[in-house]
Amino acid sequence: MPRAWTGVSKQQTKNTHTMITEIVSMSAEVASASGGVTGNIVGGLAGLGAALGVGMIGSKAAEAVGRNPGAFGNILTISIIGMALAEGLGIIAFFAVK
């Protein structure tokens, strides 16, 4: 019997969390080793994180609309809110570094 669609698997979630943890630890190592350039590197990583977040939200929203076109309005609303939050965190991190 085929397995029903359950969304993101536990392994995918674990891989995503592992990747994020590695990026954060690498940025901390780079920031401590680079001396006076830390603000630029951390600001760039904040922008990279925001861009990755927006890209992931957009791709998952397109996938969700492809699976259920009738839920387009709800998916669009939720994805716009998620993108705004991801961009907002990137902007806050950028200005916190400067």
C-alpha positions as CSV (number, residue, x, y, z in Angstrom):
1,M,0.0,0.0,0.0
2,P,1.5,3.4,-1.0
3,R,2.3,5.9,1.7
4,A,0.1,9.0,1.9
5,W,1.6,12.4,1.2
6,T,2.6,13.8,4.6
7,G,4.6,16.8,3.6
8,V,8.3,17.2,4.6
9,S,9.8,14.1,6.0
10,K,11.7,13.9,9.3
11,Q,14.9,13.3,7.5
12,Q,14.5,16.4,5.3
13,T,13.8,18.5,8.4
14,K,16.8,17.0,10.2
15,N,19.0,17.7,7.1
16,T,17.8,21.3,7.0
17,H,18.5,21.8,10.7
18,T,21.9,20.3,10.3
19,M,22.7,22.5,7.4
20,I,21.6,25.7,9.3
21,T,23.6,24.7,12.3
22,E,26.7,24.2,10.2
23,I,26.3,27.6,8.5
24,V,25.9,29.4,11.8
25,S,28.9,27.7,13.3
26,M,31.0,28.4,10.2
27,S,29.9,32.1,10.3
28,A,31.0,32.3,13.9
29,E,34.4,30.8,13.1
30,V,34.9,33.2,10.2
31,A,33.8,36.2,12.2
32,S,36.2,35.4,15.0
33,A,39.1,34.8,12.6
34,S,38.7,37.8,10.3
35,G,39.2,40.6,12.8
36,G,37.9,43.9,11.4
37,V,35.8,42.5,8.5
38,T,33.3,40.7,10.8
39,G,30.5,43.1,10.2
40,N,30.6,42.7,6.4
41,I,30.8,38.9,6.6
42,V,28.0,38.6,9.1
43,G,25.9,41.1,7.2
44,G,26.4,39.1,4.0
45,L,25.4,35.9,5.7
46,A,22.3,37.6,7.1
47,G,21.3,38.6,3.5
48,L,22.1,35.1,2.3
49,G,19.9,33.6,5.0
50,A,17.0,35.9,4.1
51,A,17.4,35.1,0.4
52,L,17.4,31.3,1.1
53,G,14.3,31.7,3.3
54,V,12.4,33.6,0.7
55,G,13.5,31.2,-2.1
56,M,12.4,28.1,0.0
57,I,9.0,29.7,0.8
58,G,8.4,30.6,-2.8
59,S,9.3,27.1,-4.1
60,K,7.1,25.4,-1.5
61,A,4.2,27.8,-2.2
62,A,4.4,27.0,-5.9
63,E,4.5,23.3,-5.2
64,A,1.5,23.6,-2.9
65,V,-0.5,25.5,-5.5
66,G,0.4,22.8,-8.0
67,R,-1.0,20.2,-5.7
68,N,-4.1,22.1,-4.7
69,P,-5.0,25.0,-7.1
70,G,-8.1,25.8,-5.1
71,A,-6.1,26.9,-2.1
72,F,-4.3,29.5,-4.1
73,G,-5.5,32.5,-2.1
74,N,-4.7,31.0,1.3
75,I,-1.3,29.8,0.2
76,L,-0.4,33.2,-1.3
77,T,-1.4,35.0,1.9
78,I,0.6,32.7,4.1
79,S,3.7,32.7,1.8
80,I,3.7,36.5,1.6
81,I,3.6,36.7,5.4
82,G,6.5,34.2,5.6
83,M,8.5,36.0,3.1
84,A,8.0,39.3,4.9
85,L,9.2,37.7,8.2
86,A,12.3,36.2,6.5
87,E,13.2,39.5,4.9
88,G,12.5,41.4,8.1
89,L,14.9,39.1,10.1
90,G,17.5,39.7,7.4
91,I,17.2,43.4,7.6
92,I,17.2,43.4,11.4
93,A,20.4,41.2,11.4
94,F,22.0,43.5,8.8
95,F,21.4,46.6,10.9
96,A,22.3,44.9,14.2
97,V,25.7,44.1,12.7
98,K,26.4,47.7,11.5
